[in-house]
Amino acid sequence: MWTEITQAIIQATEKDFAIADTRSVSGGCINQGYKISGNNTKYFVKLNQASQVEMFAAEALGLKQMYATQTITVPQPICWGTAANSSYIVLQWIDLGRGNDRSWTQMGHQLAAMHREGTRDRFGWERNNTIGSTPQINTWTDNWADFFAEHRIGYQLKLAKRRGGGFADTNKVVGAVRDRLTDRQPEASLVHGDLWSGNAAIAADGSPVIIDPATYYGDRETDLAMTELFGGFPAAFYRGYNEAWQLDRGYQQRKSIYNLYHVLNHFNLFGGGYASQAKRIIGQLI
């Protein structure tokens, strides 16, 4: 497997490379991760089952689109594919450090810049991708309320029903989400899509970094909402974002609707206490 990956790196970079060291590192919740090094170069490699190769192809496209905005640091994808019984993606290795208020303020500024620079006239993406290992449906849609109600909440509720989640009637919840968002027609911004604290870091040189995207074009507030879901980002981040692009009135009411998507997804992935958390949000919604 590593021989095949090495050859793919050489073909993609047009530079000699031979693995001198392979170390296991965190690859997130669903992947195996490795740091490989040789020829004074380091790469980050994620592995999964061979059937997940399209997940890595979508990740590479999302990283490329975020990089193209020239606003915030993301690891550049080198190559991806299948080797032996595994799928893989090879990414630029970024040495990480410790952040301070200045770094997190810059993170807010740069995320806002990415949201401004990456825009489309519709909501969705050119392909479906994944949120964790769950399929994420990105069918192009003109109306934000329709997109989020159907392709985010509706889809997750259908998956949850198969898991026996016991949530309220799907049509009722989808209708309530659509009603709450009916007057919300934001600019379709390029969003990270899975921006919790584990997917944001500070590089050794102090620059902000975001990783592991679930990219699509949507309401920028979905990224901000998720930063608050699992522990939150430092206060400097929110100050920095609002300095660059003030959040719209009503965000505090919308963020729980946006985070319902991620809570339902966590129920579908992990079960457990996420069911009661989702039911609380749904209860407030309907």
C-alpha positions as CSV (number, residue, x, y, z in Angstrom):
1,M,0.0,0.0,0.0
2,W,2.7,2.5,1.0
3,T,4.6,1.8,-2.2
4,E,1.5,2.7,-4.3
5,I,0.9,5.9,-2.2
6,T,4.5,6.9,-2.6
7,Q,4.3,6.5,-6.4
8,A,1.1,8.6,-6.4
9,I,2.9,11.4,-4.4
10,I,5.8,11.3,-6.9
11,Q,3.5,11.5,-9.9
12,A,1.5,14.4,-8.3
13,T,4.4,16.5,-7.2
14,E,6.9,15.5,-9.9
15,K,9.5,15.3,-7.1
16,D,11.5,12.3,-5.8
17,F,10.1,11.0,-2.5
18,A,10.8,7.9,-0.4
19,I,9.2,7.2,3.0
20,A,11.8,7.1,5.7
21,D,9.4,7.3,8.7
22,T,5.7,6.4,9.2
23,R,4.0,7.4,12.4
24,S,0.4,6.9,13.5
25,V,-1.4,10.2,14.3
26,S,-5.0,11.2,14.9
27,G,-7.1,11.0,11.7
28,G,-10.4,12.2,13.2
29,C,-13.4,10.2,14.2
30,I,-13.6,7.9,11.2
31,N,-10.2,7.7,9.6
32,Q,-6.8,6.3,10.4
33,G,-4.1,9.0,10.2
34,Y,-0.4,8.9,9.5
35,K,2.5,11.3,9.3
36,I,4.9,10.1,6.6
37,S,8.3,11.8,6.0
38,G,11.3,11.5,3.8
39,N,13.5,13.6,1.5
40,N,13.1,16.5,3.9
41,T,9.3,16.5,3.3
42,K,6.3,15.5,5.5
43,Y,2.8,14.6,4.5
44,F,-0.4,13.7,6.3
45,V,-2.2,10.6,5.1
46,K,-5.7,9.6,6.0
47,L,-6.9,6.0,5.3
48,N,-10.3,4.4,5.2
49,Q,-12.0,1.5,3.5
50,A,-11.6,1.4,-0.3
51,S,-15.3,2.1,-0.7
52,Q,-14.8,5.6,0.9
53,V,-12.6,6.9,-1.9
54,E,-15.3,9.4,-3.1
55,M,-15.3,10.9,0.4
56,F,-11.7,11.8,0.0
57,A,-12.2,13.1,-3.5
58,A,-14.9,15.4,-2.2
59,E,-12.6,16.5,0.7
60,A,-9.9,17.4,-1.9
61,L,-12.3,19.4,-3.9
62,G,-13.5,21.3,-0.9
63,L,-10.0,22.1,0.3
64,K,-9.1,23.3,-3.2
65,Q,-12.1,25.7,-3.3
66,M,-11.3,27.1,0.1
67,Y,-7.6,27.5,-0.8
68,A,-8.7,29.3,-4.0
69,T,-10.3,32.1,-2.0
70,Q,-6.8,33.0,-0.7
71,T,-8.2,33.9,2.7
72,I,-7.4,31.2,5.2
73,T,-4.8,28.4,5.5
74,V,-6.0,24.8,4.6
75,P,-3.8,21.8,4.0
76,Q,-3.4,21.4,0.2
77,P,-4.4,18.0,-1.2
78,I,-1.6,16.2,-2.9
79,C,-3.3,13.1,-4.2
80,W,-6.0,10.6,-3.4
81,G,-7.2,7.2,-4.5
82,T,-7.2,3.6,-3.6
83,A,-4.2,1.3,-2.6
84,A,-4.6,-2.3,-1.7
85,N,-7.9,-2.5,0.3
86,S,-7.8,1.1,1.4
87,S,-8.8,4.5,0.2
88,Y,-6.4,7.4,1.0
89,I,-5.8,11.1,0.7
90,V,-2.4,12.7,1.0
91,L,-2.3,16.2,2.4
92,Q,0.3,18.9,3.0
93,W,1.6,18.5,6.6
94,I,1.2,21.6,8.7
95,D,3.1,21.9,12.0
96,L,0.7,23.1,14.7
97,G,1.4,25.4,17.6
98,R,-0.5,27.2,20.4
99,G,-2.8,30.1,19.6
100,N,-3.3,33.4,21.4
101,D,-6.0,36.1,21.2
102,R,-4.3,37.6,18.1
103,S,-4.3,34.2,16.3
104,W,-8.0,33.6,17.1
105,T,-9.0,37.2,16.1
106,Q,-7.2,36.5,12.8
107,M,-9.1,33.2,12.5
108,G,-12.4,35.2,12.7
109,H,-11.2,37.8,10.2
110,Q,-10.1,35.1,7.7
111,L,-13.2,32.9,8.0
112,A,-15.3,36.0,7.3
113,A,-13.2,36.7,4.3
114,M,-13.6,33.2,3.0
115,H,-17.4,33.6,3.4
116,R,-17.3,36.8,1.4
117,E,-14.9,35.7,-1.3
118,G,-16.5,32.3,-2.0
119,T,-20.0,32.9,-3.3
120,R,-22.5,31.4,-5.7
121,D,-26.1,32.3,-6.8
122,R,-27.6,29.1,-5.4
123,F,-27.3,26.9,-2.4
124,G,-25.7,23.4,-2.6
125,W,-22.5,22.1,-4.2
126,E,-21.5,20.4,-7.4
127,R,-21.5,17.0,-5.8
128,N,-22.7,15.3,-2.7
129,N,-20.1,14.8,0.1
130,T,-20.1,13.6,3.7
131,I,-20.5,15.0,7.1
132,G,-18.4,12.6,9.2
133,S,-19.3,9.4,7.3
134,T,-22.9,10.4,6.7
135,P,-23.8,11.3,3.1
136,Q,-24.5,15.0,2.8
137,I,-26.9,16.0,0.0
138,N,-26.0,19.1,-1.9
139,T,-28.6,19.4,-4.6
140,W,-28.5,22.9,-6.1
141,T,-31.5,24.8,-4.7
142,D,-32.5,28.5,-5.2
143,N,-34.2,29.0,-1.8
144,W,-32.2,28.7,1.4
145,A,-35.2,27.6,3.5
146,D,-36.0,24.8,1.1
147,F,-32.4,23.7,0.9
148,F,-31.8,23.5,4.7
149,A,-35.2,22.1,5.5
150,E,-35.1,19.3,3.0
151,H,-31.5,18.4,2.4
152,R,-30.2,19.0,5.9
153,I,-32.9,18.4,8.5
154,G,-35.2,16.3,6.4
155,Y,-32.5,13.9,5.3
156,Q,-31.1,13.5,8.8
157,L,-34.5,12.7,10.2
158,K,-35.1,10.0,7.6
159,L,-31.8,8.4,8.6
160,A,-32.8,8.8,12.3
161,K,-36.1,7.1,11.7
162,R,-34.3,4.0,10.5
163,R,-32.2,4.1,13.7
164,G,-35.4,4.2,15.8
165,G,-34.8,7.7,17.0
166,G,-38.5,8.4,17.9
167,F,-38.4,12.0,16.8
168,A,-41.5,14.1,15.8
169,D,-43.0,13.6,12.4
170,T,-40.5,14.4,9.7
171,N,-42.9,16.5,7.6
172,K,-43.9,18.5,10.7
173,V,-40.3,19.3,11.6
174,V,-39.3,20.1,8.1
175,G,-42.2,22.4,7.7
176,A,-41.3,24.2,11.0
177,V,-37.7,24.7,9.8
178,R,-38.9,26.0,6.5
179,D,-41.3,28.4,8.2
180,R,-38.6,29.7,10.6
181,L,-36.2,30.3,7.7
182,T,-38.7,31.5,5.1
183,D,-37.6,35.2,5.4
184,R,-33.9,34.3,5.5
185,Q,-32.3,34.5,2.0
186,P,-28.6,35.0,2.7
187,E,-25.8,35.2,0.2
188,A,-24.7,31.6,-0.7
189,S,-21.2,31.6,0.9
190,L,-18.6,28.8,0.7
191,V,-18.8,27.3,4.1
192,H,-16.5,24.8,5.9
193,G,-19.6,22.8,6.9
194,D,-18.2,20.9,9.9
195,L,-16.4,23.7,11.9
196,W,-16.2,22.4,15.4
197,S,-13.1,23.0,17.6
198,G,-11.4,19.8,16.4
199,N,-11.3,21.1,12.9
200,A,-9.7,24.5,13.6
201,A,-6.1,25.0,14.8
202,I,-3.2,27.4,14.9
203,A,-0.1,26.6,12.9
204,A,3.4,26.9,14.4
205,D,3.8,30.3,12.7
206,G,0.6,31.6,14.4
207,S,-1.6,31.5,11.3
208,P,-5.1,30.0,11.6
209,V,-5.8,26.6,9.9
210,I,-9.1,24.8,9.2
211,I,-9.2,21.2,8.2
212,D,-11.6,18.3,7.4
213,P,-14.3,20.3,5.6
214,A,-17.8,19.2,4.6
215,T,-18.0,22.0,2.1
216,Y,-21.0,23.5,0.3
217,Y,-22.5,26.9,-0.5
218,G,-24.9,27.9,2.3
219,D,-25.7,30.5,5.0
220,R,-22.4,31.6,6.6
221,E,-24.2,31.5,9.9
222,T,-24.1,27.6,9.8
223,D,-20.3,27.7,10.3
224,L,-20.6,30.2,13.2
225,A,-23.4,28.2,14.8
226,M,-21.3,25.0,14.8
227,T,-18.3,26.7,16.4
228,E,-20.6,27.1,19.5
229,L,-21.9,23.6,19.6
230,F,-19.1,21.5,21.2
231,G,-17.4,23.8,23.7
232,G,-17.0,26.9,21.5
233,F,-14.1,28.8,20.2
234,P,-12.2,31.5,22.1
235,A,-14.0,34.8,22.5
236,A,-11.4,36.5,20.3
237,F,-12.6,34.5,17.4
238,Y,-16.1,35.9,17.6
239,R,-14.8,39.4,18.1
240,G,-12.7,39.0,15.0
241,Y,-15.5,37.6,12.9
242,N,-17.9,40.4,13.8
243,E,-15.2,43.1,13.2
244,A,-14.9,41.7,9.7
245,W,-18.6,40.9,9.0
246,Q,-21.2,41.6,11.6
247,L,-23.7,38.7,12.0
248,D,-27.2,39.5,11.1
249,R,-30.0,40.1,13.5
250,G,-31.8,36.9,14.5
251,Y,-28.7,34.7,14.5
252,Q,-29.2,33.8,18.1
253,Q,-32.5,32.3,17.2
254,R,-31.4,30.6,14.0
255,K,-28.2,28.9,15.4
256,S,-30.2,26.2,17.3
257,I,-31.9,25.3,14.0
258,Y,-28.6,25.1,12.2
259,N,-27.1,23.0,15.0
260,L,-30.0,20.6,14.9
261,Y,-28.4,19.2,11.7
262,H,-25.2,18.3,13.5
263,V,-26.9,17.0,16.6
264,L,-29.1,14.7,14.4
265,N,-26.0,13.6,12.5
266,H,-24.2,12.8,15.8
267,F,-27.2,10.7,16.8
268,N,-27.1,8.9,13.5
269,L,-23.4,8.3,13.8
270,F,-23.0,7.6,17.6
271,G,-26.5,7.3,19.1
272,G,-26.6,7.8,22.9
273,G,-27.5,11.1,24.5
274,Y,-27.7,13.0,21.2
275,A,-31.3,11.8,20.9
276,S,-32.5,13.8,23.9
277,Q,-30.5,16.9,22.8
278,A,-32.2,16.7,19.3
279,K,-35.6,16.3,20.9
280,R,-35.1,19.4,23.0
281,I,-34.3,21.5,20.0
282,I,-37.2,20.0,18.0
283,G,-39.5,20.6,20.9
284,Q,-38.6,24.3,20.9
285,L,-39.0,24.4,17.2
286,I,-42.5,23.0,16.9
